[in-house]
């Protein structure tokens, strides 16, 4: 019985079914995302720490509570942008390059829309307070600006992958860079959820 189990487990079919080890690129991206997540955790933790140290009112009296309309629209644009990436990645796994291109293009448009809304919000906020107005202003622009920078980097990565796909660089057996770009973009989306709660929603609780 033992011999039979050993023979079956070492058969070519069984060995071929074993999951492939993670690549260096995958571990590199996961390590990078983990590091960036720690930086955001420090920023958001600092926000709550200084808020409780400052006491009420928060934000300080000269600053109104953040309006939720624009941030919620930004959320409605950014969070669903992960869906076209998932659709694109699954498409290229099946060798459907048109799905990869269409999905990446849709995500890029949604990411650009998010950044445009953020610029519009900044134009309004800067008339009310700046980075040097007080501690709330410093944290608001540091946190949201740092995230906006990550969105911009993510758009550059996706644009580079899209350009490579137009050259026929990816196939059902060669698409690791698509997966790595997807990991980064999902991270950007998840971080925004934490920022939305910390910087915007928590001020109304």
C-alpha positions as CSV (number, residue, x, y, z in Angstrom):
1,X,0.0,0.0,0.0
2,X,2.8,2.4,0.9
3,X,4.6,1.6,-2.3
4,X,1.5,2.3,-4.3
5,X,1.1,5.7,-2.7
6,X,4.7,6.6,-3.3
7,X,4.5,5.6,-6.9
8,X,1.3,7.6,-7.4
9,X,2.7,10.7,-5.7
10,X,5.9,10.7,-7.8
11,X,4.2,10.0,-11.1
12,X,4.7,12.7,-13.8
13,X,1.1,13.6,-13.6
14,X,1.2,14.2,-9.8
15,X,4.5,16.2,-10.0
16,X,3.1,18.4,-12.8
17,X,0.1,19.2,-10.7
18,X,2.2,20.7,-7.9
19,X,1.9,24.5,-7.7
20,X,4.9,26.4,-9.1
21,X,7.0,28.4,-6.7
22,X,6.5,32.1,-6.5
23,X,8.9,34.1,-8.7
24,X,11.4,36.7,-7.5
25,X,9.3,39.4,-9.1
26,X,6.2,38.3,-7.1
27,X,8.1,38.3,-3.8
28,X,9.6,41.7,-4.7
29,X,6.2,43.3,-5.4
30,X,4.7,41.8,-2.2
31,X,7.7,43.1,-0.2
32,X,7.3,46.5,-1.7
33,X,3.6,46.7,-1.1
34,X,4.1,45.5,2.5
35,X,6.6,48.3,3.0
36,X,4.3,50.9,1.5
37,X,1.4,49.6,3.6
38,X,3.5,50.1,6.7
39,X,4.2,53.7,5.7
40,X,0.5,54.4,5.3
41,X,-0.2,52.7,8.6
42,X,2.2,55.1,10.3
43,X,0.6,58.1,8.6
44,X,-2.9,57.1,9.5
45,X,-1.9,56.1,13.0
46,X,-0.3,59.6,13.4
47,X,-3.5,61.2,12.3
48,X,-5.5,59.4,15.0
49,X,-2.8,60.0,17.7
50,X,-2.6,63.8,17.0
51,X,-6.4,64.0,16.8
52,X,-6.8,62.6,20.3
53,X,-3.9,64.7,21.6
54,X,-5.5,67.8,20.2
55,X,-8.9,67.1,21.6
56,X,-12.1,68.7,20.4
57,X,-12.9,70.4,18.1
58,X,-11.3,68.4,15.3
59,X,-10.6,69.6,12.8
60,X,-9.6,72.9,14.5
61,X,-12.2,75.6,14.5
62,X,-10.8,77.5,11.4
63,X,-11.3,74.4,9.3
64,X,-14.7,72.9,8.5
65,X,-15.3,69.1,8.5
66,X,-14.4,67.5,5.2
67,X,-17.3,67.4,2.8
68,X,-18.2,63.8,1.7
69,X,-19.6,64.3,-1.7
70,X,-16.4,64.5,-3.7
71,X,-14.6,61.8,-1.7
72,X,-17.5,59.4,-2.1
73,X,-17.6,60.0,-5.8
74,X,-13.8,59.4,-5.9
75,X,-14.4,56.1,-4.1
76,X,-17.1,55.1,-6.5
77,X,-14.6,55.7,-9.3
78,X,-11.5,54.1,-7.8
79,X,-12.7,51.0,-6.0
80,X,-14.5,49.5,-9.1
81,X,-11.3,50.1,-11.1
82,X,-9.9,46.9,-9.7
83,X,-12.6,44.9,-11.6
84,X,-11.3,45.6,-15.1
85,X,-7.8,44.7,-13.9
86,X,-9.1,41.3,-12.7
87,X,-11.0,40.8,-15.9
88,X,-7.9,41.8,-18.0
89,X,-5.6,39.4,-16.0
90,X,-8.0,36.5,-16.4
91,X,-8.3,37.3,-20.1
92,X,-4.6,37.1,-20.8
93,X,-4.4,33.8,-18.8
94,X,-6.7,32.5,-21.5
95,X,-4.7,34.1,-24.3
96,X,-7.3,36.9,-24.9
97,X,-5.1,39.9,-25.5
98,X,-8.1,42.1,-26.4
99,X,-9.4,41.6,-22.9
100,X,-6.1,42.6,-21.4
101,X,-6.0,45.8,-23.5
102,X,-9.6,46.7,-22.9
103,X,-9.4,46.1,-19.1
104,X,-6.2,48.0,-18.7
105,X,-7.5,50.9,-20.7
106,X,-10.7,51.1,-18.6
107,X,-8.7,51.1,-15.4
108,X,-6.4,53.8,-16.6
109,X,-9.4,56.0,-17.5
110,X,-10.9,55.4,-14.0
111,X,-7.6,56.2,-12.3
112,X,-7.2,59.4,-14.3
113,X,-10.7,60.4,-13.3
114,X,-9.9,59.8,-9.7
115,X,-6.8,62.1,-9.9
116,X,-8.8,64.8,-11.7
117,X,-11.4,64.7,-8.9
118,X,-8.6,65.0,-6.3
119,X,-7.1,68.0,-8.1
120,X,-10.6,69.6,-8.0
121,X,-10.9,68.9,-4.3
122,X,-7.5,70.4,-3.7
123,X,-8.5,73.6,-5.5
124,X,-11.3,74.0,-3.1
125,X,-9.4,73.0,0.0
126,X,-6.5,75.3,-0.7
127,X,-8.8,78.3,-0.4
128,X,-9.7,77.1,3.1
129,X,-6.4,75.7,4.4
130,X,-2.9,74.8,3.3
131,X,-0.2,72.4,4.3
132,X,1.1,74.9,6.9
133,X,-2.2,76.1,8.4
134,X,-2.2,73.6,11.3
135,X,-1.6,69.9,12.1
136,X,-4.8,68.8,10.4
137,X,-3.8,70.6,7.2
138,X,-0.4,69.0,7.2
139,X,-1.8,65.5,7.7
140,X,-4.6,65.9,5.2
141,X,-2.3,66.9,2.3
142,X,0.5,64.5,3.4
143,X,-1.9,61.4,3.5
144,X,-4.0,62.2,0.5
145,X,-1.1,63.5,-1.5
146,X,1.0,60.4,-0.8
147,X,-1.8,58.3,-2.0
148,X,-2.4,60.4,-5.1
149,X,1.3,59.8,-5.9
150,X,0.8,56.1,-5.6
151,X,-2.2,56.3,-7.9
152,X,0.0,58.2,-10.4
153,X,2.7,55.5,-10.2
154,X,0.1,52.8,-10.6
155,X,-1.2,54.5,-13.8
156,X,2.3,54.7,-15.2
157,X,2.8,51.0,-14.5
158,X,-0.5,50.1,-16.1
159,X,0.2,52.3,-19.1
160,X,3.6,50.6,-19.6
161,X,1.9,47.2,-19.4
162,X,-0.8,48.3,-21.9
163,X,1.9,49.6,-24.3
164,X,3.7,46.2,-24.0
165,X,0.5,44.4,-24.7
166,X,-0.1,46.4,-27.8
167,X,3.3,45.1,-29.0
168,X,2.2,41.5,-28.3
169,X,4.5,41.0,-25.3
170,X,2.0,38.9,-23.3
171,X,0.4,35.5,-23.8
172,X,-1.4,32.8,-21.8
173,X,2.0,31.5,-20.7
174,X,3.8,34.8,-20.3
175,X,1.9,37.4,-18.2
176,X,3.8,37.8,-14.9
177,X,4.1,41.6,-15.3
178,X,0.4,41.9,-15.7
179,X,-0.1,40.0,-12.3
180,X,2.5,42.3,-10.6
181,X,0.8,45.4,-11.9
182,X,-2.5,44.1,-10.7
183,X,-1.2,43.5,-7.2
184,X,0.0,47.1,-6.9
185,X,-3.3,48.5,-8.2
186,X,-5.4,46.4,-5.8
187,X,-3.1,47.8,-3.0
188,X,-3.8,51.4,-4.1
189,X,-7.5,50.7,-4.0
190,X,-7.5,49.1,-0.5
191,X,-5.4,52.0,1.0
192,X,-8.0,54.5,-0.2
193,X,-10.6,52.7,1.8
194,X,-8.5,53.3,5.0
195,X,-7.9,56.9,4.0
196,X,-11.6,57.5,3.3
197,X,-12.5,56.3,6.8
198,X,-9.7,58.1,8.6
199,X,-9.5,61.5,6.9
200,X,-13.2,61.9,5.9
201,X,-15.7,59.6,7.5
202,X,-14.2,59.6,11.0
203,X,-14.7,63.4,11.3
204,X,-18.5,62.9,11.1
205,X,-18.7,60.2,13.7
